[in-house]
Amino acid sequence: MKRLCDGLCGLVLLSLALGCARDDAPRWDLGPPEASVVDAAHDASAVDTVAFARDVRDVTAPPTEIPRPDDVSDVRDVACPAERPARCGTSCCAGPCHEGTCEELVGVTGGPALTCAWSRAGNAWCWGNQPLFTTVDMEHMTPFRLPHLTLVRQMSVGARRACAVTEPWPGLRELHCWAVYARPARVALDADARPEQVAVGVDHVCVRVTGGRVRCFGENARCQLGVGFCGAGVTSGSSFDAPQVVRDERGGELTGVTDLVAGERHTCARMVDGRVYCWGSDESGQLGNGRVSPACMGDRANLCDPVARPVAGLSDVARLTAGARHVCAAKADGTMWCWGENDRVQLCGAQSGSVVTRPTQVAWLRGVREVTAGEGHTCVTRVGADGGAFDVVCCGQHMHGQLPPSPQGW
């Protein structure tokens, strides 16, 4: 990833995963994003950690019933409930209103200072203080529809750039990326490599393409592209503008990837068989290989890992997330396992100490269904032992209000 947003985006992502992306999940109202967005820039001098997770809120309560056309003669005469204040023509909107149509939000992503969401119709909105295709540095404290991006299917936002997978024609997908003060530009991929998912780090981008393969481009000083070596090999500099093939531990092309996440300078992939592969920088043990390599640059670049390797002792993974320098995985049995940097208790008590180099179970957490990480915090949704109420719990850094102020939460 990037320097991930340590503000609201983690909880919004979990909310959308429950309420929009999964048809079998309980539905509840998100409403328009709040007007204020917290800048999640890291300030090591102001770290305030919370040692144990706190409940955020019960999300099983059904939304206030909204009148349907067959319930009332004219819905324009009925005020929208406070939980869904937006009106779109004659309807009450849970999401954005665009060109007279209520948009259903299906995804959200966030970086250090920018959050973006996209709808089922393929429109995208962003808010925060990172420039949005403009020539001046301006803040968008309310959602701003991206004018040069349509038919969006998935997005990822980093500290210095953002990318989106679009579908301009059924079955035809493209990858578009942009840096600050720039419009989206199409990224050329192999003819047989259709983009399906993108993950953006601080200086690198990785794309899952057809066949469960991965292509990466950008900075490679810390082996974050997984191409088999650090730097740019025989070329000058240490970056690649064109997407490169990610290699596995045998030197062949990595295949079988079903999910992709990026930290600041490392990347991890969930495989079709439930295993996890990681590559790149390992200064905080985020590769889960039992070691720490704080200076894997230059003549010590061999201490990073330039190829994708399996994380030993981890299997049956259903959900995967990466913070700046930590990784957490939720298994199919509802347990959660974390590793990497732990200086802000972002591993949720999996183990004491500032660094955990191998996957370690968070023993007190059960029933985990979704998990997402910010730069220095982690949030999960879990379900009760009887399959009842969902709730959201978080742990880690709290200096920007990432965690609820009380056990009751929001």
N, C-alpha and C positions, 0 to 999 in steps of 0.2 A: 504494500500500500504505500506509501506516502506517509505524510504526517496526518493521520486520520483525524476526522473531527472528533473532539472530545466533548461535544455539546449534545444537542438533542438528537442528532441523526441516528445514533445507535438504537435508541428506543423507537424512533419512527420506523426504522427498518424492520424491527421485530413486529411492530404493530401492523405494518403492511403485509408482512409475511403471514401473519395470522388472519388479517381481515380481507385481503384482496387476492394474494397470490395463490392461496389454497382454497379450493372450492369446498373442501370438507371441514374447514375450520370455522369456529364461531365468528359471526360477523359483528363488527362494532364500528362505531363512527370515529374517523380521524379528524374530519373537518379540515379547513385550510390551515397551513402552517402558521405558527404564532408569528407575530410581527417582529419579535426580537430574536436575533441569532447571536450566539456567543462565539467570539473568536477563540479558537482552541489552540492558539500558538503556545508552544511549550515554554514554561518558565520554571526552570529547575529550582530557583530560589524560593518559589512560592508553592511547593508541592504540599498538598494536604490530602492524606490518604485515609480511606475508610477500610478498616481491616476486614470487615465481614459484610456480606451483601445485605441490602435492605429491600423489603418489598416495595414495589412501585405502585401497582394498583391491580385490582381484579378486572380482567378484561372480558369476562363472560357475560356481564350485564348487557342485555339486548339494548340496542339504540331505541330512542324514543320513536314510537310508530309515526311514520310520515304518511299523510293522507294520499291515497291513490285516486286516480280519476274516477273509479267506480265507487269511491267512498263519499265523495262530495261533488256537488255540481260544478264548482269552479274553485280549483285550488288556489287561485290568486286571492281569494277572500280569506284564506287560512294562513296565519302567520307561521313561518318556519320555526321549528323548535330551536331553543337556544343552542343545543348541541350541533345543529346544522344550520347556521345562520345564512348561508349563501342562497340566493335565489337566482335561478336561471330560467328566464321566461316564466312559465307557469309551474315550474317544478322547484322543489327544495333540493339543493345540491349538497352531497357529502364531500365532493371534491371540487376542482376548479370548474368554472363555467366558461366555455370557449365557443364563440360563434353560435350562441344559443343552445349549446348542448352540454349536458352534465358529463364531465369526464370522470372515469373510474381510474383512480391511481392504482398502479400495480407494482411499482418499484421505487426505491429511493437509494441514494448513495451520498456520501459526504466526504469532504476533505478537511484540512485544517481551518479553512475560512469560507467554505462554500458547500451548500447542500443542494442537490438536484433530485427531482422526482419526475416520473414519466407516467403517462396514462396508457390504457389499453388501446386507445386510438393512435398512439405514437407521438403525441405532443409532449414536450418537456418544459419544465419550469425550474429555475434556480433562484437561490437567495443567499445573501452573505456579502462579504466585502472583497471578494476576488473579482477582478474585471471580467465582464461578460461580453466578449466580441466588441469591445468599445476601445476608443483611443484615449480615454481618460479613466483614471482610477476612481471608480464610483462604487458606492455601496447600494445593494438592493436588499432592503430590510423586509420587503414583502416579495412573494414569488413573482418572477419576471419570466415571461414566456420566451424561450430561445427562438429568435426569428429565422435562423438559418439552419434549423435542425428539425426534421419531421420524420415520421414513421419509425420512431425510436423503439427498440425492443429491449435494450439493456444499456446501462451507463456505469461508468466508474470515474471518480474524481480524485485527483492527487493534489499535491502541494503546488505543482507547477504546470500541470496540464490535466485535461479531461478527455475521455474517449467515449464513443457511443457506437453500439451495433445498431444499424438501421436495416429496414427491409423495404426498399423502394418498390419491389415487385414480389408477389408471393413466391417464396422459395429462394429468392435472390437477396442475400444479405451482404452488407458492406460495413467496413470499419472507418469511422471518421474520428480524428483527434485534433485537438487545438491547444495552444498554449495561451497565456494571458495576452490580451490585446490582439487576438487573432480569430479569424473565422475557422470553422471546422474544415479540415482537408481530408480527402479520402486517402487511406493507407492501402497501398497495393499489396496483395497477398498472392500466394501461389494460385494458379488457375483452379486447382482442386481443393483449395483451402478456404471454405466458407466460414466466416467468423460466427461464433455462437455465443461467446462470452468474453469480456475484456476485464482485466484487473490492472490498475495503475498504481505504481509505487512513486517514490519521490522523483527518480530520474529514469525510470524504466517502465515499459508497458509489456504485458504478456496477454496473449489472445488464445483462447481455446477455439480450435477450428474443427471442421468435420472429421470424423474418425477418431475423436478423442485425442487429437494431437495438439501441440502447443507451439506457438511462434512468439518470440520476444524481440524487442528492439529498444534502443536507448543506451543509457550508460551501462558499462560492463566492468568498471574498475574493481568491483567486489563480486564479480562472477554472477551478478543477478540475472543475467540472460540465460544461463544454463546451457551455453553452447559448447562446453568442453574445455574452455580456457578463460582466464581473466583478461581484461583489457580488450584490445581489438586485434590481437594477433599480428599479422603482417602489415596492417594499415596503421596510419598515424592516429594518435589520440586513443580514447578508450571507449568509444561508443559506436553503435551501428544505427544508421538511419533506416535501413531495410530490415524487415522481420527475419529472424534467424530461427533455425530448427533447434528445439530443445532436446538434449541428449539424456539418456538414462545412464545408469552406472555401468552398463556394458558397452557404451559408446554408440548404441543404436538410437533411433528416434523414439522419444517417449510417446506411448500410446495408451489408450484406455482411461483418459482423464474425463471426469464428469463434473468437476467443480474446480475453480481456480481462485486463489486469494493472494494478494500481494501486501507485504509489509513495506517498510521504508526501502530496504535494499535486499530483500529476500522474497521468495515466492514459494507457495506450497500448493499441491494439487491433491484432490481426493480422487481416488481411482474407482473404477467400476466394481472392483472386488472389495472395496471398503478400506483399503490401505491408504496411507498418505505419503507422498513424496515431497521433499523440499530441496531447495538449492539457493546459493547466493551467500550473503554475508552471515557470519555466525558469531558476531561480537558479544552477543548476550545469550548464546545457547539456543537461538530460535530455530535451528535446524533439527533439534531434538536428537543429536547424535552422541550425546554424552560429553561434549567438550565445549570450550569457549575459546574463540579466536579473536581477540580484541583488535588485532592489527593486520587483518587480512587484506593488505593493499601493497602495491609495488612489489618489492622483492619477497614479501611475505604473503603474496596473493594465494599461494598454495594452501594457506590455512583457511581460506574460504572453500566452498564446494562448487566447482564449475559445472557439475552435472547433477541431475535429479537422482536422489537416492531415497529409498524407503526409510521411514521413521520406524526404528526397531521397536517391537513390542506393542504396536498399535494396529488394530484391525476393526472391522465392522463399524467404520465411521459413517455417520449419516449427515452430519453438518460440520462445516469447517469455517474458521474465521482467523484473520491475522490482524494484530495491532501493529504498532510501529516496530516493535522488536519482541513480540510474543505471539503465540499461536494457541488456540483452544479448539478442541474437537468434541462434538457430542456423538456418542455412540448410539446405535439403534436400541440399546437397552435403557437409554435415558441417563446414563452416567456421562460426566464431563471430565476430560483430560486436558491438561494445559502444560506448557513449557515455554522457556525463554525468560525475558526480563521480568523481574518481580519487585522492582524497587518501589512501586506504588501499590503493592498488593493486588495487581491486576490479574494474578492467577487465582484469585478468590480463595486463598488459603490452601491451595494444593500442597504447598510446602513452604517452610520459612526460608528466608534468605533472599538476596537480591537477584539471584540467577538460578534457574532450574533447567538443567541440560537434557533431561529426558521426560517423556510424557508421564505425568503424575496425576492420579485421580483426585478430583475435588470431592472428598468423601461425603461431605454434608449435602451435596446437591444430587437430587434424584428427579426423575421425570422430565429431564431437559428435552425440549422440542426444537428450539431455535437458539442460536448463539451469534452474537456480533461483538466486535471489539473496536474501541477507539484507540488513540495513541497510547494511553495509559490506563484504560479501564475496560471492563467487560460486562456485558449484560446478557441475560438469558431469559427465555420464557420456559416455564415448566408447568406441568399438569399434576394435579393431585393424585395420590395413590389409587383413588377410586375412579380415576378418569374424569374427575370433575373440574372445578374452576382452574383456569389458567391464571398465573400471575407472572410478574416480571421482577427479577432481582438483579442487582448490579453490585460491583465491587471495584475498587481501585481508586484512581485519582479523582479528587473532588473540587479542585480549585476553580473550576468554571461551572460548577453546579451540575456536573454530569450525573450525580447520584441524588436521590431524593433527600430532603432535609430532615425527614423523620421516618420512623418505621411505617407510618401510614402512607408516606409517599404522596403522589399527586392525586 
